[in-house]
Amino acid sequence: MTKSLGAMTLEKLLGGLLTLAVCLIVIRIVTKIVERITAKVNWDPRVEKYLATGVKAVLYILAALIVADSFGIPVTSLIALVSVFGLAISLAVQDVLANVASGLVILFSRPFDLGDYVGTNDGEGTVAEISLTHVKLDTPDGQRIMLPTSTMVAGKIINYTTLGIRRANHAICVSYDCATEDVRASCLRAVSRVKNVLDDPAPAVVINTYGDSSIEYRVRFWTRTENYWDAHFQSLEEIRRCFAEDGIEMTYNHLNVHIVETKK
C-alpha cells in the first residue's frame, strides 16, 4: 500500500464497505423515486428510460467518489481526472452529443409520434423510428430516410397527421370567357363525386388571381388524413371530367406569334 493512499486499517475497510452498502441502498431508493415521478408525469417511455439511466450513472459516479474517500483515497485527483476525461470525450463526440440533446428535445416536446406523416427540409414520410440521434422516415415510394435529430430540431417540421384532417387546395386555370358561376358549379359538382370529402367545413371554390390568359380558381375541400391522397387524385380527375361535360375551357400559358409581311 502506497503512502499516498494512506494506511489501510480494518476500521477504514469496514467503514468503506458500510459506506458502499449505504450508497447502493440510496441509489435504489432514488431510482425508484425517479421512476414513480416520471410515471406520474406521463412522459414518453423512452424519455423515462433515458432519464433513469442518466440518474443511475450520476449516482454511481458519486457513490464511487464517496467510497474512495472513505477508503482514504484522495478524490481531488480523481475528480480532476474524470473532468479531463469527460472534456476529451465531449470534444471528440460533440456532434453526437448535439444529436442526443436534440433527440431529448423531440422526445419531450413530441412534435410527432410513431406513425405520423411529417414533412421536413430534407424530405417527408411516415415516422418509423425515433431515437436520441436519428429519426427514420418511410417515404410513400418505399424509401427510408434517416435524419439526424439536430437537423430536424433546427429546421421546419410539418405534421400532417396530428389534426386528423387535411385540406386539398387545387389551383385550376380557366378561360376568361367562362362565367364564374358556371366554373364554381362545375367544380363543386366534381367535388361532390369524390369519396370521403367532409361536409363541414364545406367545399369552396374561389377566384385566386387574374393571369395573363386565364383566371386561377382555388378548389378547396377537407378530408380525413388517411383519405387525403385518394381524394386528392380523384378530385383532379373529376374536375377535368366535369369541365369536359360542361364545356369549361381549361387554359395554359401560350404565346401567339404574328408574322407581318412588309413591302419592299
C-alpha positions as CSV (number, residue, x, y, z in Angstrom):
1,M,0.0,0.0,0.0
2,T,1.5,3.3,-1.0
3,K,1.8,6.3,1.3
4,S,-0.4,8.5,-0.8
5,L,-3.3,6.1,-0.3
6,G,-2.9,6.2,3.4
7,A,-2.7,3.3,5.8
8,M,-5.5,0.8,5.2
9,T,-6.8,-0.3,8.6
10,L,-9.5,-2.7,9.4
11,E,-11.6,0.3,10.6
12,K,-11.3,2.0,7.3
13,L,-12.1,-1.2,5.4
14,L,-15.2,-1.8,7.4
15,G,-16.2,1.8,7.1
16,G,-15.7,1.8,3.4
17,L,-17.8,-1.4,2.9
18,L,-20.5,0.1,5.1
19,T,-20.5,3.3,3.0
20,L,-20.7,1.2,-0.2
21,A,-23.7,-0.6,1.1
22,V,-25.4,2.6,2.2
23,C,-24.7,4.2,-1.3
24,L,-26.2,1.2,-3.1
25,I,-29.3,1.3,-0.9
26,V,-29.6,5.1,-1.6
27,I,-29.2,4.5,-5.3
28,R,-32.1,2.0,-5.3
29,I,-34.3,4.3,-3.3
30,V,-33.6,7.4,-5.5
31,T,-34.1,5.3,-8.7
32,K,-37.5,4.1,-7.5
33,I,-38.5,7.7,-6.7
34,V,-37.4,8.9,-10.1
35,E,-39.4,6.1,-11.8
36,R,-42.5,6.9,-9.8
37,I,-42.3,10.6,-10.6
38,T,-41.8,10.0,-14.4
39,A,-44.7,7.6,-14.4
40,K,-47.0,10.2,-12.9
41,V,-45.8,12.9,-15.4
42,N,-46.7,10.5,-18.2
43,W,-43.7,11.1,-20.3
44,D,-42.7,9.1,-23.4
45,P,-41.4,5.7,-22.2
46,R,-38.1,6.3,-24.0
47,V,-37.6,9.6,-22.0
48,E,-38.3,7.7,-18.8
49,K,-35.7,5.0,-19.8
50,Y,-33.0,7.6,-20.7
51,L,-33.7,9.7,-17.6
52,A,-33.4,6.6,-15.3
53,T,-30.2,5.5,-17.0
54,G,-28.7,9.0,-16.6
55,V,-29.7,9.3,-13.0
56,K,-28.2,5.9,-12.2
57,A,-24.9,6.8,-14.0
58,V,-24.6,10.0,-12.0
59,L,-25.4,8.3,-8.7
60,Y,-22.9,5.5,-9.3
61,I,-20.1,8.1,-10.1
62,L,-20.9,9.9,-6.8
63,A,-21.0,6.7,-4.9
64,A,-17.6,5.7,-6.3
65,L,-16.1,9.0,-5.2
66,I,-17.7,8.8,-1.7
67,V,-16.5,5.2,-1.2
68,A,-13.0,6.1,-2.4
69,D,-12.8,8.9,0.1
70,S,-14.0,6.6,2.9
71,F,-11.1,4.2,2.0
72,G,-8.7,7.2,2.3
73,I,-8.1,7.6,-1.4
74,P,-7.7,11.3,-2.3
75,V,-10.7,12.1,-4.5
76,T,-9.5,15.5,-5.7
77,S,-7.2,14.0,-8.2
78,L,-9.9,11.5,-9.3
79,I,-12.4,14.4,-9.8
80,A,-9.8,16.2,-11.9
81,L,-9.1,13.1,-13.9
82,V,-12.8,12.5,-14.5
83,S,-13.3,16.1,-15.6
84,V,-10.4,16.0,-18.1
85,F,-11.6,12.6,-19.4
86,G,-15.2,14.0,-19.8
87,L,-14.0,17.1,-21.6
88,A,-11.9,15.0,-24.0
89,I,-14.9,12.8,-24.8
90,S,-17.3,15.7,-25.2
91,L,-14.9,17.4,-27.7
92,A,-14.5,14.1,-29.6
93,V,-18.2,13.4,-29.9
94,Q,-19.7,16.9,-29.9
95,D,-21.8,16.2,-33.0
96,V,-23.2,13.1,-31.4
97,L,-23.9,15.0,-28.2
98,A,-25.7,17.7,-30.2
99,N,-27.9,15.0,-31.7
100,V,-28.6,13.5,-28.3
101,A,-29.6,16.8,-26.9
102,S,-31.9,17.4,-29.9
103,G,-33.3,13.9,-29.5
104,L,-34.3,14.7,-25.9
105,V,-36.0,17.9,-27.2
106,I,-38.0,15.9,-29.7
107,L,-39.0,13.3,-27.1
108,F,-40.0,15.9,-24.5
109,S,-41.8,18.3,-26.9
110,R,-43.3,15.5,-29.1
111,P,-43.8,17.3,-32.3
112,F,-44.7,13.9,-33.8
113,D,-45.2,10.3,-32.8
114,L,-44.6,7.0,-34.4
115,G,-46.8,6.5,-37.4
116,D,-47.3,10.3,-38.1
117,Y,-46.7,11.6,-41.6
118,V,-44.3,14.6,-41.4
119,G,-42.5,16.9,-43.8
120,T,-39.0,18.3,-43.1
121,N,-36.5,20.4,-45.1
122,D,-34.8,17.1,-46.1
123,G,-37.8,15.0,-47.0
124,E,-41.1,13.7,-45.8
125,G,-42.6,10.4,-44.9
126,T,-44.1,8.3,-42.1
127,V,-42.2,8.2,-38.8
128,A,-40.9,4.7,-38.4
129,E,-38.4,5.2,-35.5
130,I,-37.4,7.9,-33.1
131,S,-34.0,7.6,-31.2
132,L,-31.8,10.1,-29.4
133,T,-29.6,10.6,-32.5
134,H,-31.8,9.9,-35.6
135,V,-35.4,9.8,-36.8
136,K,-36.3,7.3,-39.6
137,L,-38.9,8.3,-42.1
138,D,-40.6,5.9,-44.6
139,T,-41.4,7.7,-47.8
140,P,-44.5,6.9,-50.0
141,D,-42.3,5.5,-52.7
142,G,-40.7,2.9,-50.5
143,Q,-37.5,4.6,-49.3
144,R,-36.3,5.1,-45.8
145,I,-34.7,8.4,-44.8
146,M,-32.5,8.6,-41.7
147,L,-32.3,12.2,-40.5
148,P,-30.1,13.5,-37.6
149,T,-32.2,14.8,-34.8
150,S,-30.2,18.1,-34.7
151,T,-31.1,18.7,-38.3
152,M,-34.8,18.2,-37.6
153,V,-34.8,20.4,-34.5
154,A,-33.0,23.2,-36.4
155,G,-35.4,23.1,-39.4
156,K,-39.1,23.2,-40.0
157,I,-41.3,20.2,-39.1
158,I,-44.8,19.8,-40.7
159,N,-47.0,17.2,-39.0
160,Y,-49.8,16.2,-41.5
161,T,-51.3,13.7,-39.1
162,T,-51.8,15.3,-35.7
163,L,-55.0,17.2,-36.5
164,G,-56.7,14.3,-38.2
165,I,-57.9,16.2,-41.2
166,R,-56.3,17.9,-44.2
167,R,-57.4,20.4,-46.8
168,A,-56.9,19.9,-50.5
169,N,-56.2,23.1,-52.4
170,H,-56.2,22.8,-56.2
171,A,-55.2,25.6,-58.5
172,I,-57.3,25.5,-61.7
173,C,-56.8,27.9,-64.6
174,V,-59.9,28.7,-66.6
175,S,-60.6,30.9,-69.6
176,Y,-61.8,34.4,-69.1
177,D,-64.8,33.5,-71.5
178,C,-66.2,31.1,-68.9
179,A,-68.7,32.5,-66.4
180,T,-67.6,32.4,-62.7
181,E,-70.9,30.8,-61.7
182,D,-70.6,28.0,-64.2
183,V,-67.0,27.3,-63.2
184,R,-67.9,27.2,-59.5
185,A,-70.9,24.9,-60.1
186,S,-68.9,22.5,-62.2
187,C,-66.1,22.3,-59.6
188,L,-68.5,21.8,-56.7
189,R,-70.2,19.0,-58.7
190,A,-66.9,17.4,-59.3
191,V,-66.0,17.5,-55.6
192,S,-69.4,16.0,-54.7
193,R,-68.5,12.9,-56.7
194,V,-65.3,12.4,-54.6
195,K,-65.5,9.9,-51.7
196,N,-64.7,10.8,-48.1
197,V,-65.0,14.6,-48.6
198,L,-66.2,16.3,-45.4
199,D,-69.3,18.4,-45.4
200,D,-68.1,20.6,-42.5
201,P,-66.0,22.6,-43.4
202,A,-67.9,22.8,-46.7
203,P,-66.0,22.7,-50.0
204,A,-65.4,26.1,-51.6
205,V,-64.4,27.5,-55.0
206,V,-62.8,31.0,-55.0
207,I,-61.0,33.2,-57.5
208,N,-57.4,33.4,-56.6
209,T,-55.7,35.6,-59.2
210,Y,-56.2,37.1,-62.7
211,G,-53.5,35.8,-65.0
212,D,-52.3,37.0,-68.4
213,S,-54.5,34.5,-70.3
214,S,-56.7,32.8,-67.6
215,I,-58.3,33.2,-64.2
216,E,-56.9,31.0,-61.5
217,Y,-59.5,29.4,-59.2
218,R,-58.9,27.5,-56.0
219,V,-60.9,24.4,-55.3
220,R,-60.7,23.6,-51.6
221,F,-62.2,20.8,-49.5
222,W,-61.4,18.8,-46.4
223,T,-61.0,15.1,-45.8
224,R,-59.6,12.8,-43.2
225,T,-55.9,12.5,-43.2
226,E,-55.9,8.8,-44.1
227,N,-58.1,9.5,-47.1
228,Y,-56.3,12.6,-48.3
229,W,-54.3,11.3,-51.3
230,D,-57.2,9.2,-52.7
231,A,-59.4,12.3,-52.5
232,H,-56.7,14.5,-53.9
233,F,-56.2,12.5,-57.1
234,Q,-59.8,11.5,-57.6
235,S,-60.9,15.2,-57.4
236,L,-58.5,16.2,-60.1
237,E,-59.9,13.6,-62.4
238,E,-63.5,14.6,-61.6
239,I,-62.8,18.3,-62.2
240,R,-61.4,17.5,-65.7
241,R,-64.4,15.2,-66.4
242,C,-66.9,17.8,-65.3
243,F,-65.3,20.6,-67.2
244,A,-65.5,18.4,-70.4
245,E,-69.2,17.8,-69.7
246,D,-70.0,21.4,-69.0
247,G,-67.8,22.9,-71.8
248,I,-65.5,24.7,-69.4
249,E,-62.2,25.6,-71.0
250,M,-59.0,24.9,-69.0
251,T,-56.3,27.2,-70.3
252,Y,-52.5,27.2,-70.1
253,N,-49.8,29.7,-70.8
254,H,-49.3,30.2,-74.5
255,L,-47.6,32.7,-76.9
256,N,-49.2,34.0,-80.1
257,V,-46.8,34.8,-82.9
258,H,-48.0,37.1,-85.7
259,I,-46.0,37.2,-88.9
260,V,-46.3,40.5,-90.7
261,E,-45.2,40.9,-94.3
262,T,-43.5,44.2,-95.3
263,K,-43.4,45.5,-98.8
264,K,-40.0,46.1,-100.3
